Amino acid sequence: MTILRACDLVRHEAAAGPNSVRLRLGLLPTIALSWVLDALRRCAERLPGLELSLRDGDLPTLLGWVGRGRVEAALLSLDQAPSRHWVPIREEPIELVCAPGDPLAASGDRVRVALLDRRPFILRGHCERARDAETLLAARGIWPRITLRTDQDARAFDAVRAGLGVTLAPASLGRDLAHRPVEDLGLARTVGVALSPTLDPAIAARMIESLRDADAASPPAGAGQ
């Protein structure tokens, strides 16, 4: 840590007061913000004096911030075993997402990937499983008709809502849209929290408890739709 950085930390802690608890949290943009905010509300109840700041970033950036102590923790998606510095919280299946007025929404059934062939499709290029999904579909000779390619979920779900096409997304996103499990897709993501080595273990424990409680209280949007 540089001298200037150390001085900044000292100034921040002095201004915050002796009973404050600082938590800088990095967020992958595809993490559902409603879940995060519920978890942070619970965390604030467990940690009086919590001073919170949130920062979006892509996966390499977030991991770099955590490793260098630029943030105390980051919520992201990783495929690796649990460890002291990586705690999985929830497993989210990748589902088909369509407009509420789409015939698929009315069926209430599981679907198969074959129905995506030549179907208008919104490609969420930033999704952690986008490349896996493209590879799987191509291997099966299934070629959706891409009507929008975007790296912004707001645009993707607005397009789905307007009937421009369907998309594939984690179950926790696009809550106002219809979700259908895809029985032969077999893709999911693991969402969890990466912890900086500098984070107080007691604070980490409270945050993990809060994330798990919020997860239990808020089932994925795809359940029961």
Secondary structure, DSSP 8 states (H G I E B T S, - for coil): --HHHHHHHHHHHHHH-TT-EEEEEEE-TTS-HHHHHHHHHHHHHHSTTEEEEEEE--HHHHHHHHHHTSSSEEEEE--S--BTTEEEEEEEEEEEEE-TTSHHHHH-S-B-GGGGTT-EEEEETTSTTHHHHHHHHHHTT---EEEEEES-HHHHHHHHHTTS-BEEEETTS-TTSEEE-BTTT--EEEEEEEE-TTS-HHHHHHHHHHHHHHHHHS--TTTT-
